[in-house]
Amino acid sequence: MLNEKTWKAMAHQGHKEVTEKRDALQRAAHFAPAEGNEKAAYYIYQISNTVLFLYLFCLTVKLKLSWQLCFGIVFYFAGLCLCAVSVVNFAFPDDTGLNTNGVYRLSRNPMYVAYFIYFEEYWKTETEAFI
């Protein structure tokens, strides 16, 4: 039987592990410090992405509705959903740090599987629908 002192020590150890994981998450949420030319490259990257994103709203798209387009859209969104689920499952590893829950039971790299489905169907859908 465990006494109260042992319970408190175990609770403190558990709190320490949770705090360490939370600190690691906060550290991972920040970019590495940029120095010199890296800052210029970072700003060029951000500005070019913003311009490309805004340019999309200026385009006119003509769709040719077909069964390939519908099939591609289904797989496109399936890839997006699989990617979202794998990211959420990735955020909650077990005590050893290994992910064995959710889609990680089926694949060690479900995000790559999702990217493959997403980009493969995106490419097929784009070439079939926008001709």
C-alpha contacts under 8 A as a table, 3 or more apart, distances in Angstrom:
res1	aa1	res2	aa2	distance
2	L	6	T	6.08
2	L	7	W	6.74
3	N	6	T	5.43
3	N	7	W	6.43
4	E	7	W	5.05
4	E	8	K	6.21
5	K	8	K	5.17
5	K	9	A	6.22
6	T	9	A	5.04
6	T	10	M	6.14
7	W	10	M	5.10
7	W	11	A	6.09
8	K	11	A	5.01
8	K	12	H	6.01
9	A	12	H	5.04
9	A	13	Q	6.18
10	M	13	Q	5.08
10	M	14	G	6.20
11	A	14	G	5.06
11	A	15	H	6.11
12	H	15	H	5.01
12	H	16	K	6.07
13	Q	16	K	4.97
13	Q	17	E	6.30
14	G	17	E	5.15
14	G	18	V	6.27
15	H	18	V	5.11
15	H	19	T	6.06
16	K	19	T	5.05
16	K	20	E	6.10
17	E	20	E	5.03
17	E	21	K	6.20
18	V	21	K	5.13
18	V	22	R	6.14
19	T	22	R	5.02
19	T	23	D	6.09
20	E	23	D	5.08
20	E	24	A	6.15
21	K	24	A	5.04
21	K	25	L	6.22
22	R	25	L	5.09
22	R	26	Q	6.33
23	D	26	Q	5.10
23	D	27	R	6.21
24	A	27	R	5.05
24	A	28	A	6.11
25	L	28	A	5.08
25	L	29	A	6.27
26	Q	29	A	5.20
26	Q	30	H	7.23
27	R	30	H	5.92
28	A	31	F	7.68
34	A	38	E	5.38
34	A	39	K	5.47
35	E	38	E	5.42
35	E	39	K	5.99
36	G	39	K	5.96
36	G	40	A	7.45
37	N	40	A	5.20
37	N	41	A	6.24
38	E	41	A	5.03
38	E	42	Y	6.01
39	K	42	Y	5.02
39	K	43	Y	6.27
40	A	43	Y	5.23
40	A	44	I	6.14
41	A	44	I	5.08
41	A	45	Y	6.05
42	Y	45	Y	5.10
42	Y	46	Q	6.23
43	Y	46	Q	5.08
43	Y	47	I	6.03
44	I	47	I	5.22
44	I	48	S	5.99
45	Y	48	S	5.30
45	Y	49	N	6.17
46	Q	49	N	5.23
46	Q	50	T	6.21
47	I	50	T	5.09
47	I	51	V	6.17
48	S	51	V	5.09
48	S	52	L	6.11
49	N	52	L	5.13
49	N	53	F	6.08
50	T	53	F	5.12
50	T	54	L	6.15
51	V	54	L	5.19
51	V	55	Y	5.98
52	L	55	Y	5.04
52	L	56	L	6.59
53	F	56	L	5.50
53	F	57	F	7.55
54	L	57	F	5.65
54	L	58	C	7.41
55	Y	58	C	5.33
55	Y	59	L	7.03
56	L	59	L	5.53
61	V	130	F	7.41
62	K	130	F	6.52
63	L	129	A	5.62
63	L	130	F	5.75
64	K	129	A	5.21
64	K	130	F	6.75
64	K	131	I	7.58
65	L	69	L	6.33
65	L	70	C	7.69
65	L	129	A	6.82
66	S	69	L	5.27
66	S	70	C	6.57
66	S	129	A	7.50
67	W	70	C	5.11
67	W	71	F	6.02
68	Q	71	F	5.04
68	Q	72	G	5.94
68	Q	125	T	6.86
68	Q	128	E	6.87
68	Q	129	A	7.90
69	L	72	G	5.05
69	L	73	I	6.09
69	L	125	T	5.39
69	L	128	E	6.73
69	L	129	A	5.94
70	C	73	I	5.14
70	C	74	V	6.32
71	F	74	V	5.29
71	F	75	F	6.45
72	G	75	F	5.20
72	G	76	Y	5.88
72	G	121	E	5.18
72	G	122	Y	6.83
72	G	124	K	6.83
72	G	125	T	5.16
73	I	76	Y	4.87
73	I	77	F	6.22
73	I	121	E	7.49
73	I	122	Y	7.82
73	I	125	T	7.12
74	V	77	F	5.43
74	V	78	A	6.12
75	F	78	A	4.78
75	F	79	G	6.04
75	F	117	I	6.72
75	F	118	Y	6.90
75	F	121	E	6.17
76	Y	79	G	5.23
76	Y	80	L	6.39
76	Y	117	I	6.84
76	Y	118	Y	4.88
76	Y	119	F	7.63
76	Y	121	E	5.64
76	Y	122	Y	6.14
77	F	80	L	4.87
77	F	81	C	6.06
77	F	118	Y	7.42
78	A	81	C	5.11
78	A	82	L	6.08
78	A	117	I	7.79
78	A	118	Y	7.58
79	G	82	L	5.09
79	G	83	C	6.06
79	G	114	A	4.65
79	G	115	Y	6.57
79	G	116	F	7.80
79	G	117	I	5.20
79	G	118	Y	4.55
80	L	83	C	5.09
80	L	84	A	6.23
80	L	114	A	6.81
80	L	115	Y	7.96
80	L	118	Y	6.42
81	C	84	A	5.07
81	C	85	V	6.13
82	L	85	V	5.13
82	L	86	S	6.04
82	L	110	P	7.49
82	L	111	M	7.37
82	L	114	A	5.52
83	C	86	S	5.15
83	C	87	V	6.18
83	C	110	P	7.26
83	C	111	M	5.28
83	C	114	A	5.13
83	C	115	Y	7.08
84	A	87	V	5.19
84	A	88	V	6.30
85	V	88	V	5.16
85	V	89	N	6.12
85	V	103	V	7.53
86	S	89	N	5.02
86	S	90	F	5.90
86	S	102	G	7.72
86	S	103	V	6.29
86	S	104	Y	7.43
86	S	110	P	6.01
86	S	111	M	5.89
87	V	90	F	4.96
87	V	91	A	6.48
87	V	111	M	7.25
88	V	91	A	5.35
88	V	92	F	7.21
89	N	92	F	5.57
89	N	93	P	7.40
89	N	99	N	7.48
89	N	101	N	6.77
89	N	102	G	6.13
89	N	103	V	7.29
89	N	104	Y	7.50
90	F	93	P	6.32
90	F	99	N	6.50
92	F	99	N	7.25
93	P	96	T	7.55
93	P	97	G	5.16
93	P	98	L	5.48
93	P	99	N	4.52
93	P	100	T	7.27
93	P	101	N	7.65
94	D	97	G	5.37
94	D	98	L	5.82
94	D	99	N	6.09
94	D	100	T	7.30
95	D	98	L	7.51
99	N	104	Y	6.04
99	N	105	R	7.98
100	T	103	V	7.97
100	T	104	Y	5.16
100	T	105	R	5.13
101	N	104	Y	5.53
101	N	105	R	5.70
102	G	105	R	5.97
102	G	106	L	7.97
103	V	106	L	5.43
103	V	107	S	6.50
103	V	110	P	6.61
104	Y	107	S	5.05
104	Y	108	R	5.52
104	Y	109	N	7.22
104	Y	110	P	6.60
105	R	108	R	7.44
106	L	110	P	7.97
107	S	110	P	5.47
109	N	112	Y	5.59
109	N	113	V	6.69
110	P	113	V	4.95
110	P	114	A	6.08
111	M	114	A	4.96
111	M	115	Y	6.11
112	Y	115	Y	4.96
112	Y	116	F	6.08
113	V	116	F	5.10
113	V	117	I	6.31
114	A	117	I	5.17
114	A	118	Y	5.95
115	Y	118	Y	4.94
115	Y	119	F	5.85
116	F	119	F	5.42
116	F	120	E	5.72
117	I	120	E	5.30
117	I	121	E	6.00
118	Y	121	E	5.56
118	Y	122	Y	5.95
119	F	122	Y	4.85
119	F	123	W	6.01
120	E	123	W	5.30
120	E	124	K	6.30
121	E	124	K	4.96
121	E	125	T	5.80
122	Y	125	T	5.12
122	Y	126	E	5.91
123	W	126	E	5.14
123	W	127	T	6.19
124	K	127	T	5.32
124	K	128	E	6.12
125	T	128	E	5.20
125	T	129	A	5.78
126	E	129	A	5.47
126	E	130	F	5.70
127	T	130	F	6.01
127	T	131	I	6.53
128	E	131	I	6.33
